[in-house]
Amino acid sequence: MDMMHITRQLHPKETSVLEKLKTKTEKELNEKTRIPYFIFAGLLGIGFTYFASMLKIHFLAFVFGAIALFSFGFVVFMPYELYKNKLRVKKRINSIDNFLENDNLRVIPVNALRIALAKENEDEGDLYIIEYEIDKVLYLWDYDYNLRKEFPCLNFEIYEDGFFKLTGKQVYPLSETIQPVIIDKDAKWEYMKKMGVPGHLETENINFEKLIEKIKNIV
């Protein structure tokens, strides 16, 4: 990707998003481990082990034994999974604090000329094809449908990967939404099967109109 990054201060909306996310994440971190669940699972395992050893019907003994094994597995392995999750949550809080304390983030400013939209065919997500300069296009994937309310627009910023992973937000719109050039989803699918799938935030030196015609006529 050959587009320019800049560093700017956080906007009030972004600060608010991070603060709300921090509050939510801290609640997750402070959740107490429910000890009774482990006690119940242990007793369940002991009980089903006893029943499995007493039963003469092999199938039922197998089922009860499997339940006992699952219960003991919960008691043994779940604390480690909880520990790993605590580490992930702490790492997330540290990342949020870094953004808030530094009060800045890296973005890619885009002043687009035209935008095309190819909606998903199955579950691959929507694809935006953005003409950001003459004979230069940017491919922007919306895998989770987060862009549909405020995008596409011609003037926007693309967030750095760390901010996107924390908040799920890919772009910061700077202008009104526009009606994009619509590409049939079947044409998009056939194009990707024959030409390959463009990468997220991949750029290509190609004429916008010629690319759109190529996609539309590839079926």
DRENTIBA-151600 format. One line per 4 residues: for each residue x, y, z of N, C-alpha, C. Coordinates in Angstrom, 3 decimals, padded with zeros to 6 digits. Layout:
! DRENTIBA-151600
X:Y:Z:X:Y:Z:X:Y:Z | ...
//
This chain:
! DRENTIBA-151600
000.857:-001.199:000.000:000.000:000.000:000.000:000.889:001.245:000.000 | 000.663:002.143:-000.975:001.550:003.293:-001.133:000.898:004.602:-000.699 | -000.136:004.542:000.111:-000.835:005.752:000.527:-000.196:006.323:001.793 | -000.305:007.637:001.952:000.389:008.351:003.032:-000.355:008.250:004.356
000.389:007.961:005.415:-000.145:007.990:006.777:000.137:009.356:007.406 | -000.770:009.795:008.264:-000.524:010.977:009.090:-000.897:010.630:010.532 | -000.370:011.403:011.459:-000.725:011.248:012.866:-001.472:012.492:013.311 | -002.612:012.292:013.934:-003.424:013.427:014.398:-003.977:013.136:015.783
-004.537:014.179:016.404:-005.160:014.023:017.715:-006.471:013.245:017.598 | -006.859:012.654:018.699:-008.150:011.977:018.740:-009.276:012.994:018.663 | -010.321:012.653:017.915:-011.540:013.456:017.917:-012.358:013.088:019.158 | -013.223:014.001:019.621:-014.043:013.706:020.813:-014.832:012.399:020.692
-015.369:012.115:019.502:-016.122:010.869:019.316:-015.230:009.655:019.545 | -014.003:009.732:019.079:-013.065:008.615:019.230:-012.667:008.431:020.684 | -012.445:009.548:021.380:-012.138:009.470:022.810:-013.292:008.833:023.577 | -014.509:009.225:023.225:-015.691:008.666:023.875:-015.810:007.166:023.627
-015.557:006.746:022.403:-015.612:005.317:022.061:-014.595:004.536:022.884 | -013.379:005.068:022.988:-012.328:004.388:023.744:-012.649:004.331:025.237 | -013.176:005.423:025.784:-013.510:005.448:027.218:-014.625:004.456:027.547 | -015.633:004.376:026.674:-016.719:003.410:026.891:-016.191:001.980:026.770
-015.303:001.774:025.810:-014.725:000.445:025.624:-013.874:000.059:026.821 | -013.147:001.036:027.385:-012.325:000.759:028.561:-013.193:000.381:029.754 | -014.286:001.099:029.957:-015.195:000.788:031.062:-015.755:-000.621:030.925 | -016.171:-000.958:029.723:-016.720:-002.291:029.465:-015.661:-003.372:029.675
-014.436:-003.112:029.225:-013.358:-004.099:029.334:-012.920:-004.278:030.777 | -012.891:-003.174:031.549:-012.533:-003.271:032.969:-013.558:-004.091:033.745 | -014.835:-003.983:033.378:-015.865:-004.808:034.024:-015.601:-006.283:033.748 | -015.189:-006.562:032.522:-014.860:-007.944:032.160:-013.671:-008.442:032.969
-012.684:-007.565:033.172:-011.491:-007.950:033.926:-011.818:-008.206:035.390 | -012.757:-007.423:035.938:-013.071:-007.499:037.371:-014.117:-008.563:037.708 | -014.610:-009.244:036.693:-015.570:-010.310:036.969:-014.911:-011.403:037.793 | -015.572:-011.805:038.858:-015.015:-012.825:039.749:-015.217:-014.222:039.173
-014.247:-015.066:039.424:-014.359:-016.461:039.013:-015.439:-017.136:039.843 | -016.358:-017.788:039.189:-017.486:-018.420:039.883:-017.055:-019.795:040.401 | -016.521:-019.777:041.628:-016.033:-021.004:042.259:-017.095:-022.097:042.334 | -018.370:-021.761:042.641:-019.379:-022.836:042.717:-019.489:-023.665:041.438
-019.206:-023.043:040.277:-019.264:-023.790:039.028:-018.241:-024.931:039.031 | -017.045:-024.638:039.559:-015.992:-025.653:039.590:-016.337:-026.752:040.605 | -016.907:-026.331:041.731:-017.318:-027.326:042.737:-018.396:-028.240:042.159 | -019.372:-027.630:041.505:-020.452:-028.414:040.893:-019.910:-029.366:039.828
-018.990:-028.866:038.985:-018.421:-029.715:037.931:-017.639:-030.870:038.535 | -016.898:-030.602:039.627:-016.143:-031.668:040.283:-017.054:-032.734:040.866 | -018.105:-032.286:041.548:-019.060:-033.238:042.123:-019.787:-034.020:041.033 | -020.091:-033.335:039.935:-020.735:-034.003:038.810:-019.832:-035.093:038.246
-018.546:-034.753:038.122:-017.590:-035.731:037.610:-017.483:-036.948:038.523 | -017.432:-036.705:039.822:-017.351:-037.814:040.790:-018.602:-038.686:040.714 | -019.775:-038.007:040.646:-021.026:-038.743:040.599:-021.162:-039.605:039.361 | -020.840:-039.044:038.199:-020.970:-039.815:036.959:-019.895:-040.893:036.845
-018.743:-040.664:037.470:-017.725:-041.722:037.507:-018.230:-042.918:038.308 | -018.882:-042.606:039.426:-019.448:-043.681:040.260:-020.523:-044.447:039.496 | -021.447:-043.733:038.873:-022.521:-044.400:038.128:-021.975:-045.225:036.970 | -020.968:-044.689:036.283:-020.382:-045.413:035.154:-019.750:-046.714:035.604
-019.140:-046.703:036.807:-018.492:-047.922:037.304:-019.515:-048.964:037.774 | -020.720:-048.506:038.123:-021.738:-049.413:038.627:-022.611:-050.011:037.529 | -022.694:-049.306:036.389:-023.599:-049.762:035.332:-023.034:-050.959:034.576 | -023.915:-051.880:034.224:-023.512:-053.046:033.442:-023.811:-052.856:031.953
-024.601:-051.854:031.633:-024.898:-051.561:030.227:-023.755:-050.711:029.681 | -023.024:-051.274:028.739:-021.797:-050.629:028.264:-022.051:-049.249:027.661 | -023.152:-049.116:026.910:-023.413:-047.830:026.260:-023.629:-046.725:027.292 | -024.464:-047.004:028.310:-024.710:-046.009:029.353:-023.456:-045.725:030.162
-022.663:-046.764:030.398:-021.402:-046.564:031.120:-020.482:-045.643:030.333 | -020.487:-045.826:029.012:-019.655:-044.968:028.152:-020.139:-043.520:028.210 | -021.473:-043.318:028.112:-022.037:-041.967:028.147:-021.733:-041.286:029.478 | -021.959:-041.990:030.578:-021.702:-041.418:031.903:-020.207:-041.132:032.090
-019.385:-042.038:031.587:-017.934:-041.830:031.678:-017.497:-040.609:030.897 | -018.119:-040.404:029.726:-017.786:-039.230:028.906:-018.176:-037.937:029.625 | -019.362:-037.950:030.257:-019.801:-036.768:031.014:-018.844:-036.487:032.176 | -018.413:-037.549:032.848:-017.473:-037.384:033.963:-016.155:-036.802:033.470
-015.691:-037.314:032.326:-014.427:-036.826:031.768:-014.528:-035.354:031.391 | -015.648:-034.986:030.805:-015.867:-033.582:030.436:-015.888:-032.694:031.683 | -016.539:-033.173:032.733:-016.637:-032.392:033.977:-015.259:-032.177:034.606 | -014.457:-033.242:034.664:-013.109:-033.113:035.210:-012.233:-032.218:034.323
-012.459:-032.327:033.016:-011.702:-031.466:032.091:-012.001:-030.001:032.320 | -013.270:-029.710:032.602:-013.655:-028.328:032.907:-012.910:-027.823:034.140 | -012.846:-028.644:035.172:-012.188:-028.252:036.425:-010.688:-028.042:036.217 | -010.079:-028.887:035.383:-008.625:-028.837:035.203:-008.200:-027.737:034.245
-008.897:-027.615:033.097:-008.412:-026.725:032.032:-009.038:-025.334:032.045 | -010.233:-025.185:032.588:-010.886:-023.888:032.552:-010.115:-022.797:033.303 | -009.500:-023.061:034.462:-008.723:-021.993:035.117:-007.626:-021.428:034.224 | -006.975:-022.300:033.443:-005.913:-021.811:032.544:-006.515:-020.943:031.440
-007.677:-021.347:030.908:-008.337:-020.556:029.876:-008.763:-019.199:030.433 | -009.235:-019.196:031.676:-009.609:-017.933:032.313:-008.395:-017.039:032.510 | -007.266:-017.661:032.867:-006.025:-016.906:033.043:-005.579:-016.267:031.724 | -005.645:-017.052:030.642:-005.264:-016.517:029.335:-006.194:-015.385:028.911
-007.466:-015.533:029.228:-008.418:-014.480:028.873:-008.134:-013.199:029.664 | -007.749:-013.345:030.937:-007.390:-012.169:031.746:-006.208:-011.423:031.129 | -005.229:-012.180:030.635:-004.070:-011.548:029.992:-004.486:-010.793:028.741 | -005.399:-011.401:027.951:-005.869:-010.737:026.734:-006.615:-009.449:027.082
-007.427:-009.502:028.131:-008.192:-008.328:028.540:-007.257:-007.220:029.027 | -006.236:-007.591:029.814:-005.269:-006.594:030.287:-004.518:-005.950:029.126 | -004.182:-006.758:028.139:-003.491:-006.233:026.959:-004.381:-005.247:026.217 | -005.678:-005.563:026.136:-006.619:-004.664:025.473:-006.720:-003.339:026.221
-006.767:-003.403:027.553:-006.848:-002.176:028.351:-005.582:-001.334:028.160 | -004.427:-001.978:028.115:-003.172:-001.244:027.889:-003.185:-000.537:026.541 | -003.723:-001.208:025.524:-003.795:-000.598:024.192:-004.719:000.614:024.208 | -005.849:000.490:024.898:-006.781:001.619:025.009:-006.113:002.782:025.738
-005.419:002.480:026.836:-004.731:003.525:027.609:-003.672:004.229:026.769 | -002.971:003.483:025.941:-001.943:004.100:025.088:-002.550:005.139:024.157 | -003.695:004.805:023.554:-004.350:005.770:022.670:-004.812:006.996:023.456 | -005.414:006.767:024.630:-005.946:007.880:025.409:-004.839:008.769:025.971
-003.756:008.166:026.449:-002.673:008.946:027.044:-001.890:009.721:025.983 | -001.653:009.073:024.831:-000.921:009.759:023.760:-001.797:010.761:023.019 | -003.118:010.547:023.077:-004.093:011.440:022.443:-003.820:011.602:020.943 | -003.432:010.522:020.298:-003.256:010.588:018.849:-003.368:009.193:018.239
-003.536:009.162:016.948:-003.530:007.904:016.222:-003.166:008.161:014.775 | -002.717:007.098:014.112:-002.321:007.190:012.705:-003.517:006.868:011.818 | -003.688:007.687:010.793:-004.772:007.469:009.839:-004.241:007.690:008.425 | -004.989:007.175:007.460:-004.688:007.420:006.050:-005.793:008.315:005.496
-005.504:009.582:005.185:-006.537:010.455:004.609:-006.796:010.097:003.146 | -008.054:010.045:002.786:-008.437:009.709:001.415:-009.418:010.757:000.901 | -009.104:011.319:-000.253:-010.019:012.217:-000.964:-010.348:011.540:-002.293 | -011.358:010.728:-002.268:-011.663:009.867:-003.412:-012.327:010.643:-004.547
-012.187:010.094:-005.726:-012.835:010.652:-006.905:-014.155:009.929:-007.198 | -014.104:008.594:-007.145:-015.300:007.772:-007.344:-015.176:006.499:-006.509 | -016.327:005.905:-006.221:-016.351:004.676:-005.422:-017.369:003.704:-006.025 | -016.976:002.451:-006.120:-017.876:001.391:-006.558:-018.090:000.411:-005.416
-019.269:-000.197:-005.382:-019.603:-001.161:-004.344:-020.053:-002.468:-004.981 | -019.391:-003.556:-004.577:-019.810:-004.897:-004.972:-020.211:-005.633:-003.707 | -021.513:-005.844:-003.534:-021.993:-006.494:-002.313:-021.617:-007.968:-002.303 | -021.643:-008.540:-001.092:-021.214:-009.919:-000.946:-022.138:-010.876:-001.690
-021.537:-011.953:-002.163:-022.293:-012.989:-002.855:-022.672:-014.119:-001.899 | -021.729:-014.467:-001.036:-021.984:-015.499:-000.026:-021.735:-014.894:001.354 | -020.515:-015.051:001.882:-020.215:-014.452:003.185:-018.844:-013.785:003.180 | -018.396:-013.383:001.986:-017.053:-012.805:001.872:-017.003:-011.331:002.237
-018.171:-010.676:002.403:-018.209:-009.270:002.763:-018.400:-008.373:001.551 | -018.719:-007.115:001.806:-018.855:-006.122:000.741:-017.470:-005.608:000.336 | -017.315:-005.326:-000.944:-016.047:-004.800:-001.443:-016.264:-003.407:-002.024 | -015.504:-002.444:-001.494:-015.510:-001.094:-002.049:-014.257:-000.912:-002.905
-014.466:-000.404:-004.107:-013.353:-000.081:-005.002:-013.301:001.436:-005.089 | -012.218:002.001:-004.611:-012.119:003.456:-004.427:-011.064:004.032:-005.364 | -011.484:004.944:-006.210:-010.533:005.668:-007.066:-010.008:006.852:-006.258 | -008.811:006.687:-005.697:-008.281:007.735:-004.828:-007.366:008.700:-005.578
-006.920:008.305:-006.756:-006.207:009.183:-007.688:-006.527:008.701:-009.092 | -006.208:009.496:-010.078:-006.412:009.063:-011.461:-005.590:007.804:-011.710 | -006.265:006.771:-012.216:-005.641:005.484:-012.554:-005.042:004.768:-011.336 | -005.604:005.052:-010.167:-005.187:004.334:-008.956:-006.433:003.987:-008.143
-006.541:002.720:-007.746:-007.703:002.303:-006.961:-007.259:001.631:-005.663 | -008.125:001.726:-004.681:-007.924:001.101:-003.376:-009.067:000.126:-003.138 | -008.729:-001.094:-002.696:-009.743:-002.090:-002.360:-009.963:-002.075:-000.848 | -011.202:-001.881:-000.465:-011.544:-001.815:000.957:-012.667:-002.809:001.238
-012.365:-003.816:002.055:-013.350:-004.836:002.394:-014.100:-004.449:003.668 | -015.402:-004.696:003.663:-016.229:-004.529:004.862:-016.763:-005.905:005.231 | -016.002:-006.617:006.064:-016.346:-008.002:006.397:-017.525:-008.091:007.369 | -017.654:-007.113:008.245:-018.657:-007.191:009.315:-019.781:-006.166:009.158
-019.885:-005.552:007.988:-020.970:-004.605:007.692:-020.949:-003.394:008.624 | -019.754:-002.971:009.025:-019.645:-001.818:009.917:-019.688:-000.485:009.160 | -019.557:-000.524:007.836:-019.434:000.709:007.070:-020.750:001.190:006.480 | -021.793:000.413:006.586:-023.000:000.683:005.811:-023.731:001.963:006.204
-023.588:002.430:007.449:-024.333:003.609:007.874:-023.695:004.914:007.407 | -022.375:004.990:007.388:-021.692:006.260:007.113:-020.798:006.200:005.878 | -020.938:005.160:005.112:-020.041:004.965:003.977:-020.841:004.371:002.835 | -020.493:004.656:001.569:-019.289:005.359:001.138:-019.444:006.882:001.134
-018.333:007.551:001.351:-018.234:008.994:001.187:-016.880:009.276:000.541 | -016.770:010.411:-000.100:-015.554:010.690:-000.867:-014.379:011.094:000.021 | -014.656:011.794:001.108:-013.581:012.241:001.995:-013.667:011.481:003.319 | -012.604:010.765:003.647:-012.613:009.970:004.869:-011.175:009.632:005.278
-011.050:009.056:006.445:-009.751:008.586:006.936:-009.853:007.104:007.274 | -008.813:006.368:006.975:-008.748:004.945:007.322:-007.935:004.814:008.604 | -008.510:004.167:009.611:-007.829:004.018:010.891:-006.681:003.017:010.822 | -005.705:003.236:011.673:-004.617:002.271:011.808:-005.156:000.949:012.345
-004.416:-000.116:012.109:-004.893:-001.469:012.410:-005.198:-001.655:013.896 | -004.368:-001.082:014.770:-004.570:-001.255:016.209:-005.891:-000.677:016.679 | -006.253:000.492:016.174:-007.519:001.131:016.547:-008.694:000.332:015.989 | -008.552:-000.146:014.760:-009.612:-000.946:014.134:-009.870:-002.225:014.919
-008.802:-002.912:015.333:-008.967:-004.162:016.077:-009.620:-003.929:017.432 | -009.346:-002.789:018.044:-009.955:-002.478:019.344:-011.432:-002.128:019.219 | -011.761:-001.281:018.259:-013.092:-000.680:018.200:-013.992:-001.272:017.117 | -013.403:-001.952:016.129:-014.184:-002.451:015.007:-014.501:-001.381:013.973
-013.959:-000.172:014.168:-014.210:000.929:013.236:-013.059:001.033:012.229 | -013.417:001.058:010.953:-012.399:001.103:009.900:-012.118:002.505:009.391 | -013.176:003.332:009.302:-012.990:004.649:008.700:-013.648:005.734:009.547 | -013.150:006.955:009.366:-013.763:008.132:009.962:-014.263:009.000:008.812
-015.595:009.111:008.629:-016.123:009.870:007.494:-015.954:011.372:007.684 | -015.633:012.060:006.597:-015.440:013.508:006.645:-016.388:014.247:005.699 | -017.237:013.512:005.011:-018.190:014.135:004.095:-019.469:013.316:004.062 | -020.448:013.808:003.325:-021.739:013.130:003.237:-021.612:011.844:002.429
-022.516:010.921:002.704:-022.511:009.672:001.942:-022.929:009.935:000.495 | -022.467:009.087:-000.395:-022.788:009.197:-001.813:-023.380:007.876:-002.301 | -023.961:007.916:-003.485:-024.440:006.701:-004.124:-023.291:006.116:-004.946 | -022.791:004.935:-004.593:-021.656:004.378:-005.330:-022.086:003.741:-006.650
-021.117:003.473:-007.494:-021.344:002.659:-008.682:-021.592:001.231:-008.205 | -022.676:000.626:-008.620:-023.035:-000.709:-008.145:-022.524:-001.780:-009.114 | -021.853:-002.767:-008.543:-021.357:-003.914:-009.313:-022.163:-005.137:-008.897 | -022.670:-005.863:-009.863:-023.453:-007.064:-009.570:-022.614:-008.060:-008.776
-023.217:-008.645:-007.751:-022.474:-009.549:-006.873:-021.998:-010.805:-007.602 | -022.774:-011.274:-008.590:-022.353:-012.452:-009.347:-021.147:-012.136:-010.228 | -021.143:-010.926:-010.803:-020.000:-010.510:-011.619:-018.745:-010.405:-010.757 | -018.903:-009.856:-009.571:-017.777:-009.761:-008.634:-017.240:-011.149:-008.293
-018.152:-012.089:-008.043:-017.764:-013.450:-007.674:-016.978:-014.125:-008.794 | -017.472:-013.977:-010.022:-016.789:-014.573:-011.172:-015.427:-013.936:-011.387 | -015.359:-012.641:-011.188:-014.080:-011.932:-011.352:-013.054:-012.441:-010.341 | -013.477:-012.614:-009.093:-012.545:-013.084:-008.068:-012.105:-014.520:-008.331
-013.013:-015.340:-008.857:-012.641:-016.721:-009.158:-011.593:-016.786:-010.266 | -011.699:-015.874:-011.242:-010.783:-015.910:-012.385:-009.515:-015.084:-012.160 | -009.654:-013.966:-011.434:-008.536:-013.032:-011.307:-007.913:-013.014:-009.910 | -008.562:-013.689:-008.957:-008.058:-013.673:-007.592:-008.772:-012.627:-006.750
-008.664:-012.781:-005.433:-009.340:-011.887:-004.500:-008.394:-010.745:-004.120 | -008.781:-009.501:-004.366:-007.907:-008.385:-003.952:-007.819:-008.303:-002.439 | -006.662:-007.959:-001.940:-006.451:-007.879:-000.505:-007.072:-006.629:000.101 | -007.365:-006.708:001.393:-007.897:-005.554:002.115:-006.856:-004.446:002.156
-007.257:-003.241:001.722:-006.403:-002.048:001.631:-005.291:-002.204:000.595 | -005.464:-003.135:-000.315:-004.516:-003.283:-001.433:-004.786:-002.183:-002.461 | -003.734:-001.663:-003.051:-003.877:-000.650:-004.102:-003.424:-001.227:-005.432 | -003.956:-000.644:-006.497:-003.596:-001.117:-007.835:-003.584:000.068:-008.793
-002.591:000.092:-009.667:-002.515:001.127:-010.698:-003.330:000.674:-011.905 | -004.566:001.143:-011.978:-005.475:000.743:-013.046:-006.561:001.794:-013.188 | -007.048:001.977:-014.399:-008.115:002.931:-014.646:-009.419:002.433:-014.016 | -010.078:003.299:-013.287:-011.296:002.925:-012.562:-012.376:002.402:-013.496
-012.667:003.143:-014.561:-013.734:002.751:-015.473:-013.422:001.429:-016.167 | -012.178:001.266:-016.576:-011.799:000.013:-017.249:-011.914:-001.173:-016.303 | -011.557:-000.967:-015.031:-011.662:-002.040:-014.054:-013.121:-002.435:-013.829 | -013.986:-001.447:-013.694:-015.400:-001.730:-013.475:-015.994:-002.475:-014.665
-015.664:-002.040:-015.864:-016.162:-002.714:-017.069:-015.632:-004.137:-017.163 | -014.390:-004.311:-016.775:-013.784:-005.643:-016.790:-014.520:-006.591:-015.849 | -014.852:-006.097:-014.664:-015.570:-006.909:-013.695:-016.974:-007.224:-014.196 | -017.667:-006.208:-014.710:-019.059:-006.396:-015.141:-019.179:-007.348:-016.335
-018.152:-007.399:-017.171:-018.235:-008.167:-018.406:-017.490:-009.501:-018.354 | -017.048:-009.893:-017.158:-016.251:-011.105:-017.079:-017.114:-012.364:-017.058 | -018.398:-012.228:-016.757:-019.284:-013.406:-016.675:-019.418:-014.059:-018.047
//
